[in-house]
Amino acid sequence: MKAIATSHIRHRPPIRIRARLLALGVLAPIIVSPTVACAQWSVTVLHPAGASESYVYGGAGWQQSGIVLVGGAYRAAVWSGTAVSWADITPAGSTSAFAFGCAGGRQVGQAQVGASEHASLWAGAAASWVDLHPAASAGASLAFGVAGGRQVGYAEIDGQPHASLWSGTAASWVDLHPAGTVLSEAYNIAGNQQTGLVSVDGVWHASLWLGTAASWIDLHPSHIASADESVAFGTSGTRQAGYVTISGAEHAGMWSGTAASWVDLNPTGAAYSFAWNIGGAGAEIYQVGNANIGGSDRAGYWRGSAASWFDLHTFLPAEFSDSYAEAAWTDSGTLYIAGYGWNTTDANYQALLWSQPIPTGACCNRWTGHCSITTEEACTALGLRFDGPGSTCSPESCSITAADFNGSGTVTVQDIFDFLAAYFAGL
């Protein structure tokens, strides 16, 4: 399998995937580790018995998607939260396949078809496979992201990858490649946004599209003199996550639709960092990836700033030396983060799933006296008072104060703004 633009990125495990991986020989089978719980965070090792390697790259609802190396072949895989739940969705007749994105019961990736690699779409089973490879491509194609009935990835046109958009069939293929550029790839999709990279004068530029080649937006922060290259891997539909190389070191970052909006997420003390995805719902938005701290790659997440970095590696069993977070989503009041880590005892990469209940409590509207149970982020985003995790609503929860709307204890102009925010939110 060919290596392209992002194949050199230092953290990725060395398996043979375009844009992510390099070749590695098969390792010995391992024993599955148990679920580990700590400080409300639970970690489940999804690595199947008898497999040599496993990786999770996507997740939504109850399902996770990724890759398992078994019997010397890479297999597209889905899980439903446990190691024993894994299912091989490699299509019949294909010698290898890879699954990346996952949403709405659909998975995307690539399958070997004869001598070529074809972008692929599944609905949770091998028999559901749909070949997305466009007729215009004489080379390889691959799908990385899926959402809302659409898929993104790339297709090789005249020997170069072109960022691509599908709507469930090969015939629906849309070429997102900007005019006058050499190569492009799309990695994720949410709402009407697609994210990826475009090579501009030989330099990778983080990129955003809105469904057409002409809509391309260059996110590369050229206003930063030391910014060497950039890639946007994920999108929430309004925010984008990826990295910018600054003076030779990769810095995880976030955008809000423009190059000027870039925020440096690199934690204090980190040698480098990557944000591989962004996910969640409503006010619960997380950027996930890894930061190299003390010589170790450590999975973690951010909430929009470098200072918000939260180290998920802390909750792994001691035998894991490095870890990477690839996907984040919320479902039924629980935050899930999926990825993989290097197990030093078994000397291989193993798929991982972190989970934690999202704390909720009483959210008080002091103007109307209305109280609801929600998360702190959702409550404070509306300028309302959050009474703490585990707090409950009662008739006394929200005493009505005519002027001190936000309950700060003083009357300021901020009370007016918070009232208007709550009013237009329908509270």
N, C-alpha and C positions, 0 to 999 in steps of 0.2 A: 504494500500500500504506500502511496506517495506521501512525502512529508511536505507541508506547506508552511505558510507564514508563521503560525503560532506554535509550531512543533518544537521550538527551542525553549519555550518558557520553562524556567528552571524547576518549578514545583511539580509539574505534571508527571505521573508515573510513566515509565517507559514502555507502554504498550503501543501497538501499531494503529493509532487513530490519527487521521488528519486533524490538524489544528490543535492537537492535544498531546500526542503520544509518540514514542519511538519504540523500536523493536526490543523485545525481551524474551528470553527463553522460558519454557514452562518450569514452574517450581513444584515442590512436593505438596501433596494434599495436607490439610490441616484439620484441627479439631475446632468446632464452633465454640466461641466464648458465650457466657450467659449475659443476660441483661443486667446492667449495673445502674443503681440509682444513687444519687448524691444530691443533697440540697434541692430536691424537687426535680432535678434534671435526671432523666433516665437515658441510658445509652444501650442500644441494642446492636449487637454485632450480627449483621445480616449475611455474613459469609457462609455459603452452603457447604455442607459436609462433602468432602471429596473434590472440592474445587481448588484450583491453584491460585487464583486471584479473583477478586470481585470489587466492583466500583458502583456507587450510586451517583448518578448525575442529575436526576430529576425526581419530582414528587408532587402529588396533589391529592387531597382527600385521603383515602386509605391506601393509596398505591405509590410505589417507588419504581423507578426504572434505571437500568444501567447495564453492566457487562459482567459476565462470569467467564473465566477461563477454565474449561473443564475438558479433560481428554485431549489436551493440546490444541483446542479450538476455542476462539472467542465466540460467545453466544449472547445474543440480545436477551435481556432478562427483565422480569417484573417481580416485585415482592408485594406483600400486604402486611408488612410490619414485623415479620419474623424470618429467621433463616430458612426454616422448613417450608415457608410459603412460596419460595422462589419458583418461577416457571420459565421455561425456555420458549421464547417466542420467535426463534430463528425460523424463517420460512423453509418449507420442504425444498430440498435440492440445493440449498445455500450452504457453503462450507464454513462461513463465518458471518456474524452479524453483530451490530452494536446498537444499543438504545441510549438515547440522551434525554431529550425533553419529555415531559409527561404532564398532561392536563386534560381534565374532562373525560377520563377513561381512555385517552389516546396516547400513544407513544410514537416518537419519531427517532430515526437513526439512519443506519445504512446496512445493506445486505449485499453479500457477494453474489452476483448473478453472472454465471459463466466467468469470463475473464475481466469483468467490470464490476465496479462498486456503484450501487444504486441507492439514492435517497429513498427512505422507506417510512411507511406509516402503518401502525397497528392499532387494534382495539383490544389489547390484552391477551391475544392468543396467536399462535403461529398461523393458523388458518385465516386470520383476519388481515393478513399482510396485503398492503397496497403498494405497488411499485410507482414511485413518484418521478422516476428518471425521465426528464424531458427529451423529446425527440430531437431537439436542437443540440443536445450535448453528445459529442463523440467520445467524451472522457468519463470521469467519475462525477458522482453527485452525492450529497449527504445532507440530511435534515437535522438541525440541532434543536430547534425550538418549536413549540406548538401551543396554540391558545385560540379559543373562539372559532374553531373550525378551519384555522389557517396554520400553515407551517412555514418555517424559514430555514435556510441553509445556504448551500451553494451548488452550482452546476458548472462543470468545466466547459468553456466555450473557446474554441481555438486555442486550447492548451492552457487557459488561465481560468481560475475560479471566478465565477460571477455570483454575487449575492442574489439569492433567489427567494421567491415567495410562491407558495402553492395554496390551493383551497381544496385539498383532499384528493386531487387526481393529477396525473402527469400532464394532462392537457390544460390544466389551469395555471401552469407555470408562468410566472412574471419575472422578467429579468430586471433586477434592481441596480445593476451595475451602472455607476455614473459615467457619463461620456467623458472621454479623455483620460481615464485612469487605467491602470494596468490590471489590478486584481481587487476583488472585494469578496467579503463573506458576511453573512448574517447569522447571528447566534441566538437571538431570542425575540419574542414577540409578546406584546400585551396591548390590548385595546387596538389602536390604529398605529402603534409604534413598532418599528423593527430596529434592532441594534446590531452593530458589528464593527467591521473595519474596512477601510478603503486605503489602498496604497497610493499615496500622492507624491509624485517625484521620488519614488523609492522609499518613502517613509510611511509607516502605518499610522493612519488617523482614525481615532474613535469616530463612529458614524451612527447617524440616526436617519431612518426613512419613515415616510408616512404612506407607504403602499406603492410608490412608483419610483423609478430611477430619477425622475426630475425633482422629486421631493427631498433628495439627499441633503442632509445637514452635517457639516463638518464640525465635530465636537472637539477636535484637537485644540488644547489650550495654548495657542501660539503666542499669547500674551506673556507666557512664562518662558523666558529666554532659554532656560536649561531643560525644557521639555523635549525629549528626543523622539518619543513615539507614544502612541496611545491606542487602546482598544476598549470598546464598550461591549461587555458580554451580556448584561441583563437589562431589562426594563420592567417597570411596574405599570407602565402606561403613562406616567408623568415624570418619573425619575429614571435615570440610567446609572448603571454601575459598571466599573471596569478598572483600568489602571492607566497611569501615565508614568513613563520612565523619565526620571529627573536626575540629571547628572549621573546616568548609568545605573540607578537603582529604581526598581519598580515601586510605585506608590499606589495603593488602592485609592479609588476616587469615586465620586458621584457627581452627576450632572442633573440639571433641570431643563434640558432641551436646548442649551446653547453652550458654546465653548467657554464663554465668560463665566458661566455658572459653576464651573468645576470646583469641587471641594476636596481637599487632600484628606484622606482617611488614614494615612499611614500612622500607626500608633507610635507614641514616644518610645524610643529605644529599639524599634524594629529596623532590621537591616533592609527589608523589603516587604511588600505586601501586595496581595491581589484581591479584588472583589470579583467573584465569579458569577454572582447572580444577585437579584433583588426580588424579594417576595413578601407576601403577607396579605393583609386586607384592611381597608379603611385606614385608621390611624396606626395600625400595627404593621409597619413596614420595616424590613430588615435587609441590610446588605450583608452578604455572607461571602466568606473566602478564607484566607489564611494570612498570617503574618509570621515572619521569621524573627524569633526572639531567642536570644541566647544560643543561636546556631540550630534551632529546631523550628520546623514549619508547624504552626499551631492553628487549628481550625478555630473560627470565631465569627462574630457578627458585629455590625455597627448599627447605630440608629441616627446616621446623618452627620456624625462628626468623629474626628480622630479620638477625642476623649471618651466617646461612647463605646469604644472597643470592649468586647466581652470575650474572654478566652474560654472556648468550649473544650479545648484539649485537657483542661484540668480534670474533667469528669471521666476521662478514659481510663481503662485499666493500665497498670504500670508498664505492660509490655509494648504499648504503643509509643513510638518515639516521635512520629510526625503524623499530622492529620490535615485534612482539607475539607472545607464545607462547600458544597456545590449547589444546594437548593434550599429554599425556605418557604414554608407555607403554613397557614393556620387552618384548622378544621375542628369544629365542635368544641371551641374553647381551648384548644391545645396548639402550641407552637411546635412545628416539626422542622428540623434541619438535618439534611442528609449529605453524605459524602463518603469518605474512606480514610483509612490510616495505614501506616506501616507498622506491622506487627514484628517486633524484633525476635520474638521467640520462634515464630514460624517463618520468618524471613519472606514475607509477602504482604501485598496490599489487601485490605479487607473492607468490605462495604460496612458503613456505619449509619445509624439513625439516632439522633438526639431528639428528645421530646420533653416538654414541660408545660403544665397547665398555665394558661395566661391568667394571672391574678385579677380578680374583679372586686368591686366594692360599690358603695353607695356614691352616686353622682348627684350632687345637689344643685338645683336651680333656685337660688334664694329669692329671685324676683317672683316666680310663679308658685314656689313651694313644691314644685314637682321633683320627685326623686326616682332615679332609675339605677339599675345595676349594670355596670359596664366596666371597661378597663380604665386605668388611670390616663393612658394616652388619649383615648377617645373622649374622655371627660374634659381634661384640661385643654385639649385642642379647641373646645368650644368656649373656653373661658369660664368653665364651671368649677365647682369645688368637689374634689375627690376626697372622701373621708377615710381612705386607706383600704388596703387589701383585707377582704373578709368582712368589711362593714356592711350593715344591712339598712334597708329603708324602714322608717317608722314614722308615725304622725309627727314626731318631734325632730325628724332628720333635717328638715329644711325650714327654718323659721324665715318668714318673709320680711325682708328689710328693704324699704322703698328705694333707698339710694345706694347702699353698699351691695350692689348686685353680685359681685364676684366673691363676696365674703372675705375680703382682705383685711377688714377691720377699719378701713378708712374709705372715704368717698373721693374718688378721683375721676378724671376723664376716661380712664381705662374701663370704669364701670359702664360707660355709654357704649364703648366698642364691644365689650363682652355681651351686653344686652342685645345689641344688634346681631352679633354672631349667633346667639342662641335663638333669636327671633326668626332669622332666615333659615335656621336649621330645623325649625318647626318644634322647638322645645317650649 
